[in-house]
Structures are given as C-alpha cells and as structure tokens.
Amino acid sequence: MDAILQQFTDAAAIAGHTLTVQAAMGWMWRGDLDHARTSLRALPADKLRELSAAAAALSALADEIACETTGEAQP
C-alpha cells in the first residue's frame, strides 16, 4: 500500500509541475514576465534546469522550422 501511495504522490507532483510550466508559458505568451516569474518560482531547482534545457531545444527547433517555412537562412 505504501508503494502505491508513493506512486500516486510522485504522479501528482509531476502533474503539478506540468501545470506550473504550462501556466508560466501562458504568462510568457501574453508577455507577463512578472506572473511567469511567480509561476516558475514554485518549481524546484532541478525542474527549472530541465525546463531551461527543454526551452532552449524547443526554441532552436522552432527557429529551424520557421526557416524551413519561410525559406530564410537559419540564425
């Protein structure tokens, strides 16, 4: 029973982190840096590092696809 409870707790933490990141992205999309910053402060440091790496990779991929779409040279 303890193992099941721990799995549930871990899953709930992951879901909470995902929702926090989604909230921060929504605030960024709207240009509200203060609210995005507040959202991100709720995450533990290891999740912030993971998020930073994922955001950098997503940014590079978005630039690549934008260049393919527009025919521009990649930055």
All heavy atoms as a GROMACS GRO file, in nm:
protein
  550
    1MET      N    1   0.081  -0.120   0.000
    1MET     CA    2   0.000   0.000   0.000
    1MET      C    3   0.086   0.126   0.000
    1MET      O    4   0.052   0.222  -0.066
    1MET     CB    5  -0.093  -0.003   0.123
    1MET     CG    6  -0.194   0.105   0.123
    1MET     SD    7  -0.306   0.083  -0.016
    1MET     CE    8  -0.445   0.168   0.042
    2ASP      N    9   0.198   0.123   0.073
    2ASP     CA   10   0.288   0.238   0.076
    2ASP      C   11   0.345   0.268  -0.061
    2ASP      O   12   0.360   0.384  -0.099
    2ASP     CB   13   0.402   0.216   0.176
    2ASP     CG   14   0.355   0.224   0.321
    2ASP    OD1   15   0.244   0.277   0.344
    2ASP    OD2   16   0.428   0.178   0.409
    3ALA      N   17   0.377   0.163  -0.137
    3ALA     CA   18   0.433   0.182  -0.271
    3ALA      C   19   0.331   0.248  -0.363
    3ALA      O   20   0.365   0.336  -0.442
    3ALA     CB   21   0.479   0.048  -0.329
    4ILE      N   22   0.207   0.206  -0.352
    4ILE     CA   23   0.101   0.265  -0.435
    4ILE      C   24   0.081   0.412  -0.399
    4ILE      O   25   0.068   0.498  -0.488
    4ILE     CB   26  -0.030   0.185  -0.419
    4ILE    CG1   27  -0.014   0.046  -0.480
    4ILE    CG2   28  -0.147   0.258  -0.483
    4ILE    CD1   29  -0.128  -0.048  -0.452
    5LEU      N   30   0.082   0.441  -0.271
    5LEU     CA   31   0.067   0.579  -0.226
    5LEU      C   32   0.184   0.665  -0.275
    5LEU      O   33   0.164   0.778  -0.319
    5LEU     CB   34   0.056   0.585  -0.074
    5LEU     CG   35   0.035   0.724  -0.014
    5LEU    CD1   36  -0.089   0.790  -0.072
    5LEU    CD2   37   0.025   0.715   0.136
    6GLN      N   38   0.304   0.609  -0.272
    6GLN     CA   39   0.422   0.683  -0.320
    6GLN      C   40   0.412   0.709  -0.470
    6GLN      O   41   0.445   0.816  -0.518
    6GLN     CB   42   0.551   0.608  -0.287
    6GLN     CG   43   0.676   0.686  -0.321
    6GLN     CD   44   0.685   0.819  -0.250
    6GLN    OE1   45   0.666   0.826  -0.129
    6GLN    NE2   46   0.711   0.925  -0.323
    7GLN      N   47   0.366   0.609  -0.546
    7GLN     CA   48   0.349   0.628  -0.690
    7GLN      C   49   0.246   0.737  -0.718
    7GLN      O   50   0.265   0.819  -0.808
    7GLN     CB   51   0.306   0.497  -0.757
    7GLN     CG   52   0.417   0.394  -0.765
    7GLN     CD   53   0.368   0.262  -0.823
    7GLN    OE1   54   0.249   0.234  -0.825
    7GLN    NE2   55   0.462   0.183  -0.871
    8PHE      N   56   0.139   0.737  -0.644
    8PHE     CA   57   0.036   0.840  -0.660
    8PHE      C   58   0.093   0.978  -0.627
    8PHE      O   59   0.070   1.074  -0.700
    8PHE     CB   60  -0.085   0.810  -0.571
    8PHE     CG   61  -0.190   0.915  -0.580
    8PHE    CD1   62  -0.276   0.921  -0.689
    8PHE    CD2   63  -0.203   1.011  -0.480
    8PHE    CE1   64  -0.373   1.020  -0.698
    8PHE    CE2   65  -0.299   1.110  -0.489
    8PHE     CZ   66  -0.384   1.115  -0.598
    9THR      N   67   0.169   0.986  -0.519
    9THR     CA   68   0.230   1.113  -0.479
    9THR      C   69   0.327   1.163  -0.585
    9THR      O   70   0.327   1.282  -0.619
    9THR     CB   71   0.303   1.096  -0.344
    9THR    OG1   72   0.208   1.053  -0.247
    9THR    CG2   73   0.366   1.226  -0.298
   10ASP      N   74   0.407   1.073  -0.639
   10ASP     CA   75   0.502   1.110  -0.745
   10ASP      C   76   0.429   1.158  -0.870
   10ASP      O   77   0.467   1.258  -0.931
   10ASP     CB   78   0.593   0.992  -0.780
   10ASP     CG   79   0.687   0.954  -0.667
   10ASP    OD1   80   0.703   1.033  -0.571
   10ASP    OD2   81   0.745   0.843  -0.674
   11ALA      N   82   0.323   1.086  -0.908
   11ALA     CA   83   0.246   1.125  -1.026
   11ALA      C   84   0.179   1.261  -1.006
   11ALA      O   85   0.175   1.344  -1.098
   11ALA     CB   86   0.141   1.019  -1.057
   12ALA      N   87   0.129   1.285  -0.887
   12ALA     CA   88   0.065   1.414  -0.858
   12ALA      C   89   0.168   1.527  -0.864
   12ALA      O   90   0.138   1.636  -0.915
   12ALA     CB   91  -0.002   1.410  -0.721
   13ALA      N   92   0.290   1.502  -0.816
   13ALA     CA   93   0.394   1.605  -0.823
   13ALA      C   94   0.430   1.635  -0.967
   13ALA      O   95   0.446   1.752  -1.005
   13ALA     CB   96   0.518   1.559  -0.746
   14ILE      N   97   0.443   1.533  -1.050
   14ILE     CA   98   0.474   1.553  -1.193
   14ILE      C   99   0.362   1.633  -1.259
   14ILE      O  100   0.389   1.727  -1.335
   14ILE     CB  101   0.497   1.419  -1.263
   14ILE    CG1  102   0.627   1.356  -1.213
   14ILE    CG2  103   0.500   1.436  -1.414
   14ILE    CD1  104   0.647   1.212  -1.256
   15ALA      N  105   0.238   1.596  -1.232
   15ALA     CA  106   0.125   1.669  -1.290
   15ALA      C  107   0.125   1.814  -1.244
   15ALA      O  108   0.101   1.906  -1.323
   15ALA     CB  109  -0.006   1.601  -1.251
   16GLY      N  110   0.155   1.837  -1.117
   16GLY     CA  111   0.161   1.974  -1.066
   16GLY      C  112   0.271   2.055  -1.133
   16GLY      O  113   0.249   2.172  -1.167
   17HIS      N  114   0.386   1.994  -1.153
   17HIS     CA  115   0.496   2.064  -1.220
   17HIS      C  116   0.458   2.097  -1.364
   17HIS      O  117   0.487   2.206  -1.414
   17HIS     CB  118   0.624   1.980  -1.218
   17HIS     CG  119   0.681   1.962  -1.081
   17HIS    ND1  120   0.757   1.854  -1.048
   17HIS    CD2  121   0.672   2.036  -0.968
   17HIS    CE1  122   0.795   1.863  -0.922
   17HIS    NE2  123   0.742   1.974  -0.871
   18THR      N  124   0.392   2.003  -1.431
   18THR     CA  125   0.349   2.026  -1.569
   18THR      C  126   0.252   2.143  -1.576
   18THR      O  127   0.265   2.230  -1.664
   18THR     CB  128   0.284   1.898  -1.626
   18THR    OG1  129   0.379   1.792  -1.623
   18THR    CG2  130   0.237   1.920  -1.769
   19LEU      N  131   0.157   2.148  -1.486
   19LEU     CA  132   0.061   2.259  -1.485
   19LEU      C  133   0.130   2.392  -1.455
   19LEU      O  134   0.095   2.496  -1.512
   19LEU     CB  135  -0.050   2.232  -1.384
   19LEU     CG  136  -0.145   2.118  -1.420
   19LEU    CD1  137  -0.240   2.089  -1.304
   19LEU    CD2  138  -0.223   2.151  -1.546
   20THR      N  139   0.229   2.390  -1.366
   20THR     CA  140   0.304   2.511  -1.334
   20THR      C  141   0.379   2.562  -1.456
   20THR      O  142   0.379   2.682  -1.486
   20THR     CB  143   0.401   2.485  -1.218
   20THR    OG1  144   0.324   2.446  -1.103
   20THR    CG2  145   0.482   2.608  -1.184
   21VAL      N  146   0.442   2.471  -1.529
   21VAL     CA  147   0.514   2.510  -1.651
   21VAL      C  148   0.417   2.563  -1.755
   21VAL      O  149   0.446   2.664  -1.822
   21VAL     CB  150   0.596   2.391  -1.706
   21VAL    CG1  151   0.649   2.420  -1.845
   21VAL    CG2  152   0.709   2.355  -1.611
   22GLN      N  153   0.303   2.500  -1.770
   22GLN     CA  154   0.203   2.548  -1.865
   22GLN      C  155   0.155   2.687  -1.828
   22GLN      O  156   0.134   2.772  -1.916
   22GLN     CB  157   0.086   2.451  -1.874
   22GLN     CG  158   0.120   2.323  -1.945
   22GLN     CD  159   0.005   2.224  -1.946
   22GLN    OE1  160  -0.084   2.228  -1.861
   22GLN    NE2  161   0.008   2.133  -2.042
   23ALA      N  162   0.136   2.712  -1.700
   23ALA     CA  163   0.094   2.844  -1.656
   23ALA      C  164   0.201   2.948  -1.689
   23ALA      O  165   0.170   3.056  -1.741
   23ALA     CB  166   0.066   2.844  -1.506
   24ALA      N  167   0.327   2.914  -1.661
   24ALA     CA  168   0.436   3.007  -1.691
   24ALA      C  169   0.442   3.036  -1.841
   24ALA      O  170   0.461   3.151  -1.883
   24ALA     CB  171   0.569   2.951  -1.642
   25MET      N  172   0.424   2.933  -1.923
   25MET     CA  173   0.427   2.953  -2.069
   25MET      C  174   0.312   3.042  -2.112
   25MET      O  175   0.329   3.130  -2.197
   25MET     CB  176   0.418   2.816  -2.139
   25MET     CG  177   0.426   2.825  -2.287
   25MET     SD  178   0.584   2.892  -2.340
   25MET     CE  179   0.551   2.918  -2.511
   26GLY      N  180   0.196   3.022  -2.053
   26GLY     CA  181   0.082   3.109  -2.087
   26GLY      C  182   0.109   3.254  -2.053
   26GLY      O  183   0.078   3.345  -2.132
   27TRP      N  184   0.169   3.278  -1.937
   27TRP     CA  185   0.202   3.415  -1.900
   27TRP      C  186   0.308   3.472  -1.993
   27TRP      O  187   0.300   3.590  -2.033
   27TRP     CB  188   0.251   3.421  -1.755
   27TRP     CG  189   0.144   3.395  -1.654
   27TRP    CD1  190   0.142   3.295  -1.562
   27TRP    CD2  191   0.024   3.469  -1.634
   27TRP    NE1  192   0.027   3.301  -1.487
   27TRP    CE2  193  -0.048   3.408  -1.529
   27TRP    CE3  194  -0.032   3.580  -1.696
   27TRP    CZ2  195  -0.170   3.455  -1.483
   27TRP    CZ3  196  -0.155   3.628  -1.651
   27TRP    CH2  197  -0.223   3.566  -1.546
   28MET      N  198   0.407   3.390  -2.031
   28MET     CA  199   0.510   3.439  -2.124
   28MET      C  200   0.449   3.474  -2.259
   28MET      O  201   0.485   3.574  -2.320
   28MET     CB  202   0.619   3.333  -2.143
   28MET     CG  203   0.710   3.313  -2.023
   28MET     SD  204   0.805   3.461  -1.981
   28MET     CE  205   0.903   3.482  -2.128
   29TRP      N  206   0.358   3.390  -2.304
   29TRP     CA  207   0.293   3.411  -2.434
   29TRP      C  208   0.220   3.545  -2.434
   29TRP      O  209   0.215   3.614  -2.535
   29TRP     CB  210   0.194   3.298  -2.459
   29TRP     CG  211   0.159   3.278  -2.603
   29TRP    CD1  212   0.079   3.359  -2.679
   29TRP    CD2  213   0.201   3.173  -2.687
   29TRP    NE1  214   0.068   3.311  -2.805
   29TRP    CE2  215   0.143   3.195  -2.813
   29TRP    CE3  216   0.280   3.061  -2.670
   29TRP    CZ2  217   0.162   3.109  -2.920
   29TRP    CZ3  218   0.298   2.977  -2.776
   29TRP    CH2  219   0.241   3.001  -2.900
   30ARG      N  220   0.166   3.582  -2.318
   30ARG     CA  221   0.095   3.710  -2.304
   30ARG      C  222   0.189   3.826  -2.274
   30ARG      O  223   0.147   3.940  -2.262
   30ARG     CB  224  -0.009   3.698  -2.193
   30ARG     CG  225  -0.124   3.607  -2.226
   30ARG     CD  226  -0.213   3.588  -2.105
   30ARG     NE  227  -0.315   3.489  -2.124
   30ARG     CZ  228  -0.300   3.357  -2.108
   30ARG    NH1  229  -0.183   3.309  -2.072
   30ARG    NH2  230  -0.398   3.274  -2.128
   31GLY      N  231   0.317   3.794  -2.253
   31GLY     CA  232   0.415   3.898  -2.225
   31GLY      C  233   0.417   3.942  -2.079
   31GLY      O  234   0.471   4.048  -2.048
   32ASP      N  235   0.359   3.864  -1.991
   32ASP     CA  236   0.353   3.900  -1.850
   32ASP      C  237   0.467   3.830  -1.775
   32ASP      O  238   0.451   3.720  -1.719
   32ASP     CB  239   0.217   3.861  -1.792
   32ASP     CG  240   0.194   3.919  -1.654
   32ASP    OD1  241   0.292   3.941  -1.580
   32ASP    OD2  242   0.076   3.941  -1.620
   33LEU      N  243   0.582   3.894  -1.773
   33LEU     CA  244   0.701   3.834  -1.711
   33LEU      C  245   0.688   3.818  -1.561
   33LEU      O  246   0.740   3.722  -1.504
   33LEU     CB  247   0.825   3.918  -1.743
   33LEU     CG  248   0.862   3.930  -1.891
   33LEU    CD1  249   0.984   4.020  -1.907
   33LEU    CD2  250   0.886   3.795  -1.953
   34ASP      N  251   0.620   3.910  -1.496
   34ASP     CA  252   0.604   3.900  -1.351
   34ASP      C  253   0.527   3.775  -1.310
   34ASP      O  254   0.567   3.702  -1.219
   34ASP     CB  255   0.536   4.025  -1.294
   34ASP     CG  256   0.624   4.148  -1.301
   34ASP    OD1  257   0.749   4.132  -1.301
   34ASP    OD2  258   0.570   4.260  -1.308
   35HIS      N  259   0.415   3.748  -1.378
   35HIS     CA  260   0.338   3.629  -1.345
   35HIS      C  261   0.414   3.502  -1.384
   35HIS      O  262   0.408   3.401  -1.312
   35HIS     CB  263   0.201   3.632  -1.413
   35HIS     CG  264   0.100   3.712  -1.339
   35HIS    ND1  265   0.072   3.842  -1.373
   35HIS    CD2  266   0.023   3.682  -1.233
   35HIS    CE1  267  -0.020   3.888  -1.290
   35HIS    NE2  268  -0.052   3.792  -1.203
   36ALA      N  269   0.484   3.505  -1.498
   36ALA     CA  270   0.565   3.389  -1.538
   36ALA      C  271   0.672   3.360  -1.434
   36ALA      O  272   0.693   3.245  -1.395
   36ALA     CB  273   0.628   3.414  -1.675
   37ARG      N  274   0.736   3.464  -1.387
   37ARG     CA  275   0.840   3.450  -1.284
   37ARG      C  276   0.781   3.390  -1.156
   37ARG      O  277   0.839   3.300  -1.096
   37ARG     CB  278   0.903   3.587  -1.257
   37ARG     CG  279   1.027   3.584  -1.173
   37ARG     CD  280   1.090   3.722  -1.161
   37ARG     NE  281   1.157   3.760  -1.285
   37ARG     CZ  282   1.116   3.859  -1.366
   37ARG    NH1  283   1.012   3.932  -1.336
   37ARG    NH2  284   1.183   3.886  -1.475
   38THR      N  285   0.665   3.439  -1.117
   38THR     CA  286   0.599   3.387  -0.998
   38THR      C  287   0.567   3.238  -1.014
   38THR      O  288   0.588   3.158  -0.923
   38THR     CB  289   0.471   3.466  -0.969
   38THR    OG1  290   0.506   3.602  -0.945
   38THR    CG2  291   0.397   3.411  -0.849
   39SER      N  292   0.518   3.199  -1.130
   39SER     CA  293   0.488   3.059  -1.156
   39SER      C  294   0.614   2.973  -1.147
   39SER      O  295   0.615   2.869  -1.082
   39SER     CB  296   0.425   3.041  -1.295
   39SER     OG  297   0.299   3.100  -1.301
   40LEU      N  298   0.721   3.019  -1.211
   40LEU     CA  299   0.845   2.941  -1.213
   40LEU      C  300   0.908   2.926  -1.076
   40LEU      O  301   0.972   2.825  -1.046
   40LEU     CB  302   0.944   3.002  -1.311
   40LEU     CG  303   0.904   2.991  -1.459
   40LEU    CD1  304   1.006   3.065  -1.546
   40LEU    CD2  305   0.890   2.846  -1.501
   41ARG      N  306   0.888   3.024  -0.990
   41ARG     CA  307   0.945   3.016  -0.854
   41ARG      C  308   0.884   2.901  -0.774
   41ARG      O  309   0.941   2.859  -0.673
   41ARG     CB  310   0.926   3.148  -0.781
   41ARG     CG  311   1.024   3.253  -0.828
   41ARG     CD  312   1.026   3.374  -0.736
   41ARG     NE  313   1.130   3.466  -0.780
   41ARG     CZ  314   1.108   3.589  -0.823
   41ARG    NH1  315   0.985   3.637  -0.825
   41ARG    NH2  316   1.207   3.664  -0.862
   42ALA      N  317   0.772   2.849  -0.818
   42ALA     CA  318   0.709   2.737  -0.749
   42ALA      C  319   0.776   2.603  -0.781
   42ALA      O  320   0.749   2.504  -0.714
   42ALA     CB  321   0.561   2.730  -0.786
   43LEU      N  322   0.864   2.601  -0.880
   43LEU     CA  323   0.930   2.477  -0.921
   43LEU      C  324   1.061   2.456  -0.846
   43LEU      O  325   1.133   2.552  -0.817
   43LEU     CB  326   0.959   2.478  -1.071
   43LEU     CG  327   0.839   2.477  -1.163
   43LEU    CD1  328   0.883   2.499  -1.307
   43LEU    CD2  329   0.763   2.346  -1.150
   44PRO      N  330   1.096   2.330  -0.820
   44PRO     CA  331   1.226   2.303  -0.759
   44PRO      C  332   1.338   2.328  -0.860
   44PRO      O  333   1.316   2.327  -0.981
   44PRO     CB  334   1.219   2.154  -0.722
   44PRO     CG  335   1.098   2.098  -0.787
   44PRO     CD  336   1.013   2.211  -0.834
   45ALA      N  337   1.459   2.350  -0.809
   45ALA     CA  338   1.572   2.386  -0.894
   45ALA      C  339   1.599   2.284  -1.003
   45ALA      O  340   1.629   2.321  -1.117
   45ALA     CB  341   1.697   2.407  -0.808
   46ASP      N  342   1.588   2.155  -0.972
   46ASP     CA  343   1.616   2.054  -1.074
   46ASP      C  344   1.515   2.061  -1.188
   46ASP      O  345   1.550   2.043  -1.305
   46ASP     CB  346   1.624   1.913  -1.014
   46ASP     CG  347   1.492   1.866  -0.954
   46ASP    OD1  348   1.422   1.946  -0.890
   46ASP    OD2  349   1.459   1.747  -0.971
   47LYS      N  350   1.391   2.093  -1.158
   47LYS     CA  351   1.290   2.106  -1.264
   47LYS      C  352   1.312   2.232  -1.345
   47LYS      O  353   1.288   2.234  -1.466
   47LYS     CB  354   1.149   2.107  -1.203
   47LYS     CG  355   1.112   1.978  -1.135
   47LYS     CD  356   1.121   1.860  -1.230
   47LYS     CE  357   1.099   1.730  -1.158
   47LYS     NZ  358   1.137   1.614  -1.237
   48LEU      N  359   1.362   2.337  -1.282
   48LEU     CA  360   1.394   2.459  -1.356
   48LEU      C  361   1.506   2.434  -1.456
   48LEU      O  362   1.501   2.484  -1.570
   48LEU     CB  363   1.432   2.572  -1.260
   48LEU     CG  364   1.317   2.629  -1.179
   48LEU    CD1  365   1.369   2.719  -1.069
   48LEU    CD2  366   1.219   2.703  -1.268
   49ARG      N  367   1.606   2.355  -1.417
   49ARG     CA  368   1.715   2.323  -1.510
   49ARG      C  369   1.664   2.239  -1.626
   49ARG      O  370   1.700   2.262  -1.742
   49ARG     CB  371   1.828   2.253  -1.436
   49ARG     CG  372   1.911   2.348  -1.351
   49ARG     CD  373   2.036   2.281  -1.294
   49ARG     NE  374   2.007   2.198  -1.177
   49ARG     CZ  375   1.987   2.243  -1.055
   49ARG    NH1  376   1.994   2.373  -1.031
   49ARG    NH2  377   1.962   2.161  -0.956
   50GLU      N  378   1.578   2.142  -1.597
   50GLU     CA  379   1.518   2.061  -1.704
   50GLU      C  380   1.435   2.148  -1.797
   50GLU      O  381   1.441   2.134  -1.919
   50GLU     CB  382   1.430   1.951  -1.645
   50GLU     CG  383   1.504   1.842  -1.574
   50GLU     CD  384   1.411   1.742  -1.508
   50GLU    OE1  385   1.288   1.746  -1.532
   50GLU    OE2  386   1.461   1.659  -1.429
   51LEU      N  387   1.359   2.238  -1.740
   51LEU     CA  388   1.276   2.328  -1.820
   51LEU      C  389   1.362   2.417  -1.908
   51LEU      O  390   1.332   2.438  -2.026
   51LEU     CB  391   1.187   2.414  -1.729
   51LEU     CG  392   1.104   2.521  -1.797
   51LEU    CD1  393   1.008   2.459  -1.898
   51LEU    CD2  394   1.029   2.602  -1.694
   52SER      N  395   1.470   2.469  -1.853
   52SER     CA  396   1.559   2.556  -1.929
   52SER      C  397   1.617   2.482  -2.050
   52SER      O  398   1.620   2.536  -2.161
   52SER     CB  399   1.671   2.607  -1.839
   52SER     OG  400   1.758   2.689  -1.912
   53ALA      N  401   1.662   2.359  -2.029
   53ALA     CA  402   1.717   2.281  -2.140
   53ALA      C  403   1.610   2.252  -2.245
   53ALA      O  404   1.635   2.264  -2.366
   53ALA     CB  405   1.776   2.151  -2.087
   54ALA      N  406   1.490   2.215  -2.200
   54ALA     CA  407   1.381   2.187  -2.294
   54ALA      C  408   1.342   2.313  -2.371
   54ALA      O  409   1.315   2.307  -2.491
   54ALA     CB  410   1.262   2.130  -2.219
   55ALA      N  411   1.339   2.427  -2.303
   55ALA     CA  412   1.302   2.552  -2.369
   55ALA      C  413   1.406   2.592  -2.474
   55ALA      O  414   1.369   2.638  -2.583
   55ALA     CB  415   1.287   2.664  -2.265
   56ALA      N  416   1.533   2.570  -2.445
   56ALA     CA  417   1.638   2.601  -2.542
   56ALA      C  418   1.625   2.511  -2.665
   56ALA      O  419   1.636   2.558  -2.779
   56ALA     CB  420   1.775   2.585  -2.478
   57ALA      N  421   1.599   2.383  -2.642
   57ALA     CA  422   1.582   2.290  -2.754
   57ALA      C  423   1.458   2.325  -2.836
   57ALA      O  424   1.461   2.323  -2.959
   57ALA     CB  425   1.574   2.147  -2.703
   58LEU      N  426   1.349   2.360  -2.767
   58LEU     CA  427   1.226   2.398  -2.837
   58LEU      C  428   1.247   2.525  -2.919
   58LEU      O  429   1.200   2.536  -3.033
   58LEU     CB  430   1.113   2.418  -2.736
   58LEU     CG  431   0.978   2.456  -2.795
   58LEU    CD1  432   0.926   2.346  -2.887
   58LEU    CD2  433   0.879   2.485  -2.684
   59SER      N  434   1.319   2.620  -2.864
   59SER     CA  435   1.348   2.744  -2.934
   59SER      C  436   1.427   2.718  -3.062
   59SER      O  437   1.396   2.772  -3.169
   59SER     CB  438   1.424   2.840  -2.842
   59SER     OG  439   1.458   2.957  -2.911
   60ALA      N  440   1.529   2.634  -3.052
   60ALA     CA  441   1.610   2.601  -3.170
   60ALA      C  442   1.526   2.528  -3.275
   60ALA      O  443   1.537   2.557  -3.395
   60ALA     CB  444   1.730   2.516  -3.128
   61LEU      N  445   1.442   2.437  -3.230
   61LEU     CA  446   1.357   2.364  -3.323
   61LEU      C  447   1.256   2.457  -3.389
   61LEU      O  448   1.232   2.448  -3.510
   61LEU     CB  449   1.285   2.251  -3.249
   61LEU     CG  450   1.198   2.159  -3.333
   61LEU    CD1  451   1.280   2.091  -3.443
   61LEU    CD2  452   1.132   2.055  -3.244
   62ALA      N  453   1.198   2.548  -3.313
   62ALA     CA  454   1.102   2.645  -3.370
   62ALA      C  455   1.171   2.733  -3.473
   62ALA      O  456   1.114   2.760  -3.580
   62ALA     CB  457   1.041   2.729  -3.258
   63ASP      N  458   1.294   2.779  -3.445
   63ASP     CA  459   1.369   2.859  -3.542
   63ASP      C  460   1.395   2.779  -3.669
   63ASP      O  461   1.381   2.830  -3.781
   63ASP     CB  462   1.503   2.905  -3.483
   63ASP     CG  463   1.488   3.016  -3.381
   63ASP    OD1  464   1.380   3.080  -3.378
   63ASP    OD2  465   1.583   3.037  -3.304
   64GLU      N  466   1.433   2.652  -3.654
   64GLU     CA  467   1.461   2.566  -3.769
   64GLU      C  468   1.337   2.551  -3.857
   64GLU      O  469   1.343   2.568  -3.979
   64GLU     CB  470   1.505   2.429  -3.719
   64GLU     CG  471   1.527   2.326  -3.827
   64GLU     CD  472   1.557   2.189  -3.768
   64GLU    OE1  473   1.636   2.180  -3.672
   64GLU    OE2  474   1.499   2.090  -3.820
   65ILE      N  475   1.224   2.524  -3.795
   65ILE     CA  476   1.101   2.504  -3.872
   65ILE      C  477   1.052   2.635  -3.932
   65ILE      O  478   1.003   2.638  -4.046
   65ILE     CB  479   0.994   2.436  -3.784
   65ILE    CG1  480   1.043   2.294  -3.755
   65ILE    CG2  481   0.858   2.436  -3.851
   65ILE    CD1  482   0.959   2.214  -3.663
   66ALA      N  483   1.068   2.746  -3.860
   66ALA     CA  484   1.030   2.876  -3.916
   66ALA      C  485   1.112   2.907  -4.040
   66ALA      O  486   1.058   2.958  -4.139
   66ALA     CB  487   1.049   2.985  -3.811
   67CYS      N  488   1.240   2.875  -4.035
   67CYS     CA  489   1.326   2.898  -4.151
   67CYS      C  490   1.286   2.810  -4.268
   67CYS      O  491   1.288   2.854  -4.383
   67CYS     CB  492   1.473   2.876  -4.114
   67CYS     SG  493   1.538   3.002  -4.005
   68GLU      N  494   1.250   2.684  -4.241
   68GLU     CA  495   1.204   2.596  -4.347
   68GLU      C  496   1.079   2.651  -4.410
   68GLU      O  497   1.061   2.647  -4.532
   68GLU     CB  498   1.172   2.456  -4.290
   68GLU     CG  499   1.291   2.374  -4.250
   68GLU     CD  500   1.249   2.245  -4.181
   68GLU    OE1  501   1.128   2.215  -4.168
   68GLU    OE2  502   1.341   2.174  -4.135
   69THR      N  503   0.989   2.704  -4.327
   69THR     CA  504   0.861   2.754  -4.374
   69THR      C  505   0.876   2.881  -4.458
   69THR      O  506   0.809   2.898  -4.559
   69THR     CB  507   0.769   2.781  -4.253
   69THR    OG1  508   0.757   2.661  -4.179
   69THR    CG2  509   0.633   2.828  -4.297
   70THR      N  510   0.965   2.969  -4.414
   70THR     CA  511   0.981   3.098  -4.481
   70THR      C  512   1.091   3.098  -4.586
   70THR      O  513   1.101   3.192  -4.663
   70THR     CB  514   1.011   3.208  -4.379
   70THR    OG1  515   1.136   3.179  -4.314
   70THR    CG2  516   0.899   3.221  -4.277
   71GLY      N  517   1.177   2.997  -4.583
   71GLY     CA  518   1.290   2.991  -4.677
   71GLY      C  519   1.406   3.079  -4.636
   71GLY      O  520   1.499   3.101  -4.712
   72GLU      N  521   1.403   3.131  -4.514
   72GLU     CA  522   1.512   3.216  -4.465
   72GLU      C  523   1.628   3.130  -4.418
   72GLU      O  524   1.612   3.012  -4.388
   72GLU     CB  525   1.464   3.300  -4.345
   72GLU     CG  526   1.352   3.396  -4.378
   72GLU     CD  527   1.299   3.466  -4.255
   72GLU    OE1  528   1.362   3.457  -4.148
   72GLU    OE2  529   1.193   3.528  -4.266
   73ALA      N  530   1.744   3.193  -4.409
   73ALA     CA  531   1.861   3.123  -4.352
   73ALA      C  532   1.841   3.111  -4.202
   73ALA      O  533   1.782   3.199  -4.138
   73ALA     CB  534   1.988   3.201  -4.383
   74GLN      N  535   1.891   3.002  -4.148
   74GLN     CA  536   1.878   2.982  -4.004
   74GLN      C  537   1.971   3.075  -3.929
   74GLN      O  538   2.083   3.098  -3.971
   74GLN     CB  539   1.910   2.838  -3.971
   74GLN     CG  540   1.842   2.790  -3.850
   74GLN     CD  541   1.844   2.638  -3.838
   74GLN    OE1  542   1.854   2.569  -3.938
   74GLN    NE2  543   1.835   2.590  -3.718
   75PRO      N  544   1.923   3.132  -3.816
   75PRO     CA  545   2.007   3.226  -3.740
   75PRO      C  546   2.127   3.157  -3.677
   75PRO      O  547   2.135   3.044  -3.655
   75PRO     CB  548   1.913   3.277  -3.631
   75PRO     CG  549   1.795   3.189  -3.629
   75PRO     CD  550   1.795   3.111  -3.755
   0.00000   0.00000   0.00000
